[in-house]
Structure formats: structure tokens, C-alpha cells
Amino acid sequence: MIIRSKAPLRIGLAGGGSDVSPYSDLYGGAILNATINMYAYATIIPSDNGKIVLHAIDKEERFEYDSVEELPIDGNLDLLKGIYNRVVKDFTKKALSFELTTFVDAPPGSGLGTSSTLVTAILGAFVEWLFLPLGEYDIAHLAYQIERVDLQMAGGKQDQYAATFGGVNFMEFYKDDKVIVNPLRIRPRVLNELAYNMVLFNTDTSRVSADIIKKQQVNVSQNKTESIEAMHNIKKQAVMVKEALLKEELDKIGELLQYGYEFKKRMASGIATPMMEELYQTAIAAGASGGKISGAGGGGFMFFYCPGNTRHSVIKALESKGGYVKRYQFTNEGLTSWSF
């Protein structure tokens, strides 16, 4: 038997950072995101040889262990180990024997939610294999718990829910890890137009998102007014972009991205590097009406809203600076698993 799963990566359209504790616990958060046709994949092949094999193809890492109830968290494929450890602890109560193979369509540090999406995909494969009694909210919450609590990895809450549910979602975050996912019914022609007008650009740099997120968390904990006010405005941006999408007023999105970009930079130091600022201004000069740093910032992907036919001049200008444009489409399908 082979068990497979896949979960989509996401573009955070607005509100990014307001889903991170302690801000979301104190003030509540709001995020608008949309999943795209780039994925994290997981394959489980059960065995009876008393071994556990973990193989991350994209990272070219492979480790083999004796089948035990708890694998060591030692810096080697800890995401994969953390999921296994939690599954055994909460569900099977005994060691398992299998080979787990993973692959992600984007590199770590891309700003597209790769690590959380990978956790979600792996959990989906275990749910399929072991018939675990978990619904969509349960899977997303457990993925969050594994990453943020068990493994102590800094980050927000949106990625696990985006990967699980799929589609365009307006998400609300409250204290005690309460999350409400509101799927938006966006007509296909609107999503097609949005995808055409929105250029996704890989800066060909990476970053450790946890470092920037920790700075953001410290700013909130220390009650730094500028950072907190910036997050308030980022949260308002999510509501405004949602309304523009639902009303099909797409050309407003560029100016709303510009609005959010200015506040995003004030949330914590290191979000917009000089290189990213240069790329942003290059895109604007070439015809983009606004843009956004994807994810926590500091590197990875950026995207720009390009009204009319300006996408072509924007792409040419950006690629002259290095990096490359990534073609994509929005997808409505979330976590999917199957056996064969």
C-alpha cells in the first residue's frame, strides 16, 4: 500500500502578521489568503521491518531509525519527527514502521508557508493511513500545535488553515487559539483576472522567518506603539481587500497593497531589505500600482498588482534585477490524501 497526500501553498493577500501571538491573543487578527497550484507532498509506505525512514527529496536528506515511540528532535528533519511523535502520543500509543518521503514545490524561506504546509500534508497522510478521526479544523489546529508548541518554531496560524481548507479565505484569529475560517465565493473570472494582474516574483533569496517573527512578538510584548499600530492597520487592510474582491473592484487592490506595504515595514526591523525596497520601487516605476512582501519578510517571494497590460513591463523590469517570475493559478482545493 502507498499513502499519498498534497496540500497547497498560499499567497497572503492581506493582514499578514496579525495572526501571530501575542498580538492575535490581545487584539484579534484577520488574514486574507488564497492557495495556489504549488504544493507540499507526502508519501507513506508502511513496512514491517522495524525501521523508520525519513526522506526529504528536495533537501537531499535521508535518515533511518529503529522503530521507536519517540524520535529525537536533533535538527535533522525535525518537522517530520515532530509529527510522528505527536501521532504516536495522541493516537497509536505504539511505534510504527514506515518510509515517509516529502517534497515541496518552493524552497524553505520563500514566504509561501512551506513548512506549515508540509506539516499539514504529512498529517493528512497519517490521517489517511491510520483512519484518524480528524476533521479540517482538527488537522489545522494539530499542525499548529506541533509546529508552534511541540517544536517551539515561531510563526503564525494562517498557513496551517490555508493548506487544510484551500481556496480564498478570510480568517479571524482570537485568544486561546480560536480560529474561524470564512471561505469567500469568488467567481472564476475574477480569480483569473487577479492571477493575470498579480505577478509573483522570486527574489532568489531566502530568510529565516522565525527571526523576524520573534522581533514582531517582542515589539508587541514590550508594547511598542509604532509596531502595534502598524499591525492594527494591517488587520484593517485584510477587511478592505476582502471587500474589494467581493465587489470585483480589483484595481483597488493595488493601492491597498501599497497601503499595507508601508505599515508592514513598521512591524519589525528586517522585513524590507534594501534589495527588496529596490525591487518594489522598480515594479512601481514599471507600472505596478502596489505590491507586497510574501510571508514574514526579509527575502523569498514578493508580488505586485499590475493593472491593464502592465504585467509585461513589470516582469521585464524585475527580471533585469535578478530573480524570476513564477507562473501560478489559484486553486480551490485544500489538503487531499489518497491510498493506492
C-alpha positions, 0 to 999 in steps of 0.5 A: 500500500502507498499513502499519498497526500498534497496540500497547497501553498498560499499567497497572503493577500492581506493582514499578514502578521496579525495572526501571530501571538501575542498580538492575535491573543490581545487584539484579534487578527484577520488574514486574507489568503488564497492557495495556489497550484504549488504544493507540499507532498507526502508519501507513506509506505508502511513496512514491517521491518522495524525501521523508520525512514525519513526522506526529504527529496528536495533537501537531499536528506535521508535518515533511518531509525529503529522503530521507536515511540519517540524520535529525537528532535536533533535538527535533522528533519525535525518537522517530520519527527515532530509529527510522528511523535505527536501521532504516536502520543495522541493516537497509536500509543505504539511505534510504527514502521514506515518510509515517509518521503516529502517534497515541496514545490518552493524552497524553505524561506520563500514566504509561501508557508512551506513548512506549515504546509508540509506539516499539514500534508504529512498529517493528512497522510497519517490521517489517511493511513491510520483512519484518524478521526480528524476533521479540517479544523482538527488537522489545522489546529494539530499542525499548529500545535506541533509546529508552534508548541511541540517544536517551539518554531515561531510563526503564525496560524494562517498557513496551517488553515490555508493548506487544510481548507484551500481556496480564498479565505478570510480568517479571524484569529482570537485568544486561546487559539480560536480560529474561524475560517470564512471561505469567500465565493469568488467567481472564476473570472475574477480569480483569473483576472487577479492571477493575470494582474498579480505577478509573483516574483522570486527574489532568489533569496531566502530568510529565516522567518522565525527571526523576524517573527520573534522581533514582531512578538517582542515589539508587541510584548514590550508594547511598542506603539509604532509596531502595534499600530502598524499591525492594527492597520494591517488587520484593517487592510485584510477587511478592505481587500476582502471587500474589494474582491467581493465587489470585483473592484480589483484595481483597488487592490493595488493601492491597498497593497501599497497601503499595507506595504508601508505599515508592514515595514513598521512591524519589525526591523528586517522585513524590507531589505534594501534589495527588496525596497529596490525591487518594489520601487522598480515594479512601481516605476514599471507600472505596478500600482502596489505590491507586497512582501510574501510571508514574514519578510526579509527575502523569498517571494514578493508580488505586485498588482499590475493593472491593464497590460502592465504585467509585461513591463513589470516582469521585464523590469524585475527580471533585469534585477535578478530573480524570476517570475513564477507562473501560478493559478489559484486553486480551490482545493485544500489538503487531499490524501489518497491510498493506492 
